[in-house]
Amino acid sequence: MAEIINLNRARKERAAAEKKAQAKANRSKHGRSKGEKGLADAEKSMMSDKLDAHRRERGEDDETDPA
């Protein structure tokens, strides 16, 4: 004879399992260690400083009149 199951409980357990699987995928995709975050911030800062160092100042001669 077949086992009797509660459909509401089965539905909720399946939804909980799907949420856990999604959370695990998000942790592996977005989770970074403190060291990785620090390294990314340092690289971003270095790139910003490099860009600022190569930026040209706009003087009166550089501006053009669109009209």
FIMISE-208894 format. One record per residue (C-alpha): x negated, y negated, z negated; residue in one letter; residue number from 1. Coordinates in Angstrom, 2 decimals, m for minus. Layout:
<recs>
<rec px="X" py="Y" pz="Z" aa="a" i="NUM"/>
...
</recs>
This chain:
<recs>
<rec px="0.00" py="0.00" pz="0.00" aa="m" i="1"/>
<rec px="m1.22" py="m3.55" pz="0.76" aa="a" i="2"/>
<rec px="m2.53" py="m5.84" pz="m1.93" aa="e" i="3"/>
<rec px="m0.23" py="m8.71" pz="m2.81" aa="i" i="4"/>
<rec px="m1.89" py="m12.12" pz="m2.63" aa="i" i="5"/>
<rec px="m0.77" py="m15.58" pz="m3.58" aa="n" i="6"/>
<rec px="m0.82" py="m17.60" pz="m0.34" aa="l" i="7"/>
<rec px="m1.13" py="m20.94" pz="m2.13" aa="n" i="8"/>
<rec px="m4.17" py="m19.75" pz="m4.07" aa="r" i="9"/>
<rec px="m5.73" py="m18.26" pz="m0.92" aa="a" i="10"/>
<rec px="m5.20" py="m21.52" pz="0.97" aa="r" i="11"/>
<rec px="m6.75" py="m23.57" pz="m1.84" aa="k" i="12"/>
<rec px="m9.72" py="m21.20" pz="m2.16" aa="e" i="13"/>
<rec px="m10.34" py="m21.37" pz="1.57" aa="r" i="14"/>
<rec px="m10.20" py="m25.20" pz="1.49" aa="a" i="15"/>
<rec px="m12.61" py="m25.28" pz="m1.46" aa="a" i="16"/>
<rec px="m15.03" py="m22.99" pz="0.37" aa="a" i="17"/>
<rec px="m14.90" py="m25.23" pz="3.45" aa="e" i="18"/>
<rec px="m15.58" py="m28.32" pz="1.32" aa="k" i="19"/>
<rec px="m18.56" py="m26.61" pz="m0.29" aa="k" i="20"/>
<rec px="m19.95" py="m25.65" pz="3.12" aa="a" i="21"/>
<rec px="m19.52" py="m29.22" pz="4.38" aa="q" i="22"/>
<rec px="m21.18" py="m30.62" pz="1.25" aa="a" i="23"/>
<rec px="m24.13" py="m28.26" pz="1.70" aa="k" i="24"/>
<rec px="m24.51" py="m29.36" pz="5.33" aa="a" i="25"/>
<rec px="m24.39" py="m33.03" pz="4.30" aa="n" i="26"/>
<rec px="m26.99" py="m32.51" pz="1.58" aa="r" i="27"/>
<rec px="m29.40" py="m30.92" pz="4.01" aa="s" i="28"/>
<rec px="m28.71" py="m33.57" pz="6.65" aa="k" i="29"/>
<rec px="m28.77" py="m36.72" pz="4.50" aa="h" i="30"/>
<rec px="m30.54" py="m35.72" pz="1.31" aa="g" i="31"/>
<rec px="m34.06" py="m37.06" pz="1.01" aa="r" i="32"/>
<rec px="m36.52" py="m36.89" pz="m1.82" aa="s" i="33"/>
<rec px="m37.75" py="m39.99" pz="m3.62" aa="k" i="34"/>
<rec px="m41.10" py="m39.70" pz="m1.85" aa="g" i="35"/>
<rec px="m39.47" py="m39.52" pz="1.58" aa="e" i="36"/>
<rec px="m37.35" py="m42.59" pz="0.81" aa="k" i="37"/>
<rec px="m40.43" py="m44.51" pz="m0.36" aa="g" i="38"/>
<rec px="m42.36" py="m43.53" pz="2.75" aa="l" i="39"/>
<rec px="m39.50" py="m44.64" pz="5.02" aa="a" i="40"/>
<rec px="m39.25" py="m47.98" pz="3.18" aa="d" i="41"/>
<rec px="m43.01" py="m48.51" pz="3.49" aa="a" i="42"/>
<rec px="m42.94" py="m47.74" pz="7.22" aa="e" i="43"/>
<rec px="m40.01" py="m50.11" pz="7.72" aa="k" i="44"/>
<rec px="m41.84" py="m52.86" pz="5.84" aa="s" i="45"/>
<rec px="m45.02" py="m52.33" pz="7.88" aa="m" i="46"/>
<rec px="m43.11" py="m52.47" pz="11.15" aa="m" i="47"/>
<rec px="m41.33" py="m55.65" pz="10.06" aa="s" i="48"/>
<rec px="m44.63" py="m57.28" pz="9.08" aa="d" i="49"/>
<rec px="m46.17" py="m56.26" pz="12.41" aa="k" i="50"/>
<rec px="m43.25" py="m57.71" pz="14.32" aa="l" i="51"/>
<rec px="m43.43" py="m60.97" pz="12.36" aa="d" i="52"/>
<rec px="m47.17" py="m61.20" pz="13.04" aa="a" i="53"/>
<rec px="m46.57" py="m61.03" pz="16.79" aa="h" i="54"/>
<rec px="m43.66" py="m63.45" pz="16.83" aa="r" i="55"/>
<rec px="m44.16" py="m66.69" pz="18.72" aa="r" i="56"/>
<rec px="m43.03" py="m69.94" pz="17.22" aa="e" i="57"/>
<rec px="m40.62" py="m71.84" pz="19.42" aa="r" i="58"/>
<rec px="m41.86" py="m75.33" pz="20.07" aa="g" i="59"/>
<rec px="m40.28" py="m78.20" pz="21.94" aa="e" i="60"/>
<rec px="m42.04" py="m77.08" pz="25.14" aa="d" i="61"/>
<rec px="m40.61" py="m73.56" pz="25.04" aa="d" i="62"/>
<rec px="m36.96" py="m74.55" pz="24.84" aa="e" i="63"/>
<rec px="m35.17" py="m74.86" pz="28.14" aa="t" i="64"/>
<rec px="m32.07" py="m76.89" pz="28.82" aa="d" i="65"/>
<rec px="m29.31" py="m74.57" pz="30.08" aa="p" i="66"/>
<rec px="m27.46" py="m77.44" pz="31.77" aa="a" i="67"/>
</recs>
